[in-house]
Structures are given as structure tokens and as C-alpha cells.
């Protein structure tokens, strides 16, 4: 009786053929797009698209900068310039601090030498 019972399909029964079909379709699409992208027309079209996108990006950047200036907010250019100025100030402060440490060290060395001379002179 169990021999005549219908077999119930498992998910693997459905997924196997579907996976093969998907792999074949992917291979065919890859082949098609590789052929298409290897043409001179595609390269020209992509070049023109990139030129148009660059022009759009520059236009948008300029418009945003004008808007930010009109509402009295700092622009990217302003923040970059401020950052560069701050970096220059920090570098100058570092140089001044290094010079100060050098001078303090020199003064303390001279004071130590002077006090040693004073001690020597008082002993003599």
C-alpha cells in the first residue's frame, strides 16, 4: 500500500531546476552585457553621461554655495579655509611652545651653573 502512495515533493525538488535556470540566465545576461559594454558606442555614451553628471554636480555645488551665502551660513569653502587657518595657528603655537621649552631649559642650566659658581666662590 505504501508503494502506491503519491510522493510529496520536497523544496529541493523545486529549487534545483530553478537554480539551474537562474544560473543559465545569469550567464546569458553576463555575456550580453560584456559584449554590449565592449563597444565603442557604449564607451562614448558613458563618457557623455559622466561629462553631464560632472556639469550637474558642479552646477548643484555652485547653487548650494550661493544659497548658503544668502542665508548667511558657512559654505564648504569657508570651513576649509577656516580649517587651514586653524592648522597654521596650531603649527605656530607648537613652534612657540618648543622655543619656550628650549629657553626654559637653557635658563635652568645657566642658573644651575651660576649657583655652582656661587657655591665654589663661597668655599674659596
N, C-alpha and C positions, 0 to 999 in steps of 0.2 A: 504494500500500500504506500509506503514511503517512496517507492520508486516512481510512482505516478504523480507525486505531489509537485506542483509547479515550483520552479526555482525562483527565489526572490532575489532580484538584482541588488548588488551592493553599490555603494558610492564609487568604488574603484572601477566598476564596470562602466560607469558613465564618464568618469574623469579621464580614463586612459585615452579613449578616442578624442575627447575634447582637447586634451593636452597635445596630442599629435597634430590636430587641426590648428591649434594656436601656434605651435612651433613652425608649421609649414607656412602659415600666414605671415608670421614674423619674418621668416627667411625671404619670402617673396617681397614684402614691403621693404626690407633692408636692401635687397638687390635693386628694386625700383628707385629708391631714394639715392643710393650710391651712384647709380647711372645718371640720375637727374642732377645731382649736386656736382658731378664731374664735368658738367658742360660749361662752355664759355658764357652762355646766356644766363645761367644761374649765378656765376661769379659777378657778371655785370649788374644783375638785379640786386644782389646782396650789397655790392658797392654803392649803388644808388640809394638803397634803403639806409645804409649806415650814414651816408652823407646827409640824407634827410633827417635822420634821427639826431645827428650831431647838431644840425642847424636848429632843430626844435629844442634840443636841450640848452643850447646857448641862448636862444630867444627866451625860453622859460626862465633861465637863470637871471638874465638881464631884467626881465619883468618883475621877478621876485625881489631883486635888489632895489629896483625903483620903488616898489611898494613898501618895502621895509624902511627905506629912507623917508617916504611920505608919511608914515605913521611914527617916525622918529624912533625906530628900533635899530639896533646894530645889525649890520649885514655880516656875511661870512668874511668879506674882505676886511671889515672893521675889526672883527675878532682876531683874524690872522695877524693884522698889523699890531694889535694890542698884545698879542702873544709874543711877537717878535721883540717888541719894546720891553716887555717884562723879562724876557730871556736875556736881553742885553743888560738890563739893570741888575739882574741876578749875577751875571758874569762880573760886572763891575764891583758889586758887593763882595763877591768871593775874592777878587783881587785885593780889595781894600782889607778884608779880614786876614788874608795871608800876609800882607805887608804889616799889618798891626801885630800879628803873632811874631813876625821876624823882628820887629822893633822892640817888642816886649822882651823877647829872648836876648836880644843884644844889650838892652838896658840892664836886665838882671845879671848878665855876665859881667858887664862893666861895674855894677855895684858890688858884686862878689869880689872882683879883683881889687876894687878900691878899698873894701873893708879888710881884705887880706893885707893890703899895703899898710893900712892904718894900724892893724894889729902888729905887724912887723916893726913899724916905726915906734910904736909904744914899748915894745920889748927892748928895743935897742937903746 
